[in-house]
Amino acid sequence: MAEPESVDPGAGPSLFSSLRSFWGVIVAIVYTRLDLLTLELEEEAVRAVQLVAVIIGALLCLGITVFFIMFFLVVAFWDERVLVFSIICSIGIIGTAALAFIARKMILERPKFLSHTLAELKRDVEGLRPKPETAPGETKP
């Protein structure tokens, strides 16, 4: 009767266990990157909704305020209608320019889309690249 082969406890891991651990690491890396990607997408969605809400609120307030200022000025200075209407137009132009500046500033100051995810992927790629071999007489920097 043949005896089963004994496994040497000092031998290295088998091919299948090495592949299993390799794929486990790959899956963990992909999972982490996808988790980071979804987090950044959620942040961008919240930021976009906030920006739209601020713009709509500002335009609504501006519209109501301009209407009542125009109404008040026309009633108060009925005899000088041309001057009042030119002042009202100037205020509208200044308000529009200020809101456009604020919106532009909000758009320019936002972080680059998916910057953290792209940085992590770049680090992953650099880590997977083979390192250059040094010559026998050289030292590593």
C-alpha positions, 0 to 999 in steps of 0.5 A, spaced: 500 500 500 502 506 497 503 511 503 501 519 501 506 524 500 508 528 506 508 535 505 514 538 507 512 544 512 518 548 511 516 548 503 514 555 500 506 556 499 503 553 493 502 556 486 494 556 488 495 559 495 500 564 491 495 566 486 489 566 491 493 571 495 495 575 489 488 576 487 485 577 494 490 583 494 488 585 487 480 585 489 482 589 495 485 594 491 480 595 486 474 595 492 478 601 495 479 605 489 471 604 487 469 606 494 474 612 493 470 613 487 463 613 489 465 618 495 468 623 490 462 622 486 457 623 492 461 629 494 461 632 487 453 631 486 452 635 493 457 640 491 453 641 484 446 641 488 449 646 493 451 651 487 444 650 484 441 652 490 445 658 492 444 660 485 437 659 484 436 663 491 440 669 490 436 670 483 430 669 487 432 674 492 435 679 487 428 679 483 424 680 488 428 686 491 429 689 484 422 689 483 420 692 490 426 697 489 424 699 482 417 700 485 419 704 491 423 709 487 418 710 481 413 712 486 418 716 491 421 720 485 415 720 480 417 727 477 424 724 475 422 718 472 428 718 467 433 718 473 430 713 477 430 708 471 437 709 470 439 708 477 435 702 477 438 699 471 445 701 474 443 697 480 441 691 476 447 691 472 452 691 478 448 686 482 448 681 476 456 682 475 457 681 483 453 674 482 456 672 476 463 674 480 461 669 486 459 664 481 465 664 477 469 664 484 465 658 486 466 654 480 474 656 479 475 654 487 472 647 486 477 641 487 479 637 480 474 632 479 476 625 482 483 628 484 483 623 490 482 617 486 486 619 480 492 620 485 491 613 488 491 610 481 497 613 479 500 611 486 498 604 484 501 604 477 508 606 480 508 601 485 506 595 480 512 598 475 518 594 475 524 598 479 530 598 475 536 594 477 542 597 479 549 595 476 553 590 481 558 596 483 553 601 483 549 603 490 542 605 490 540 612 491 
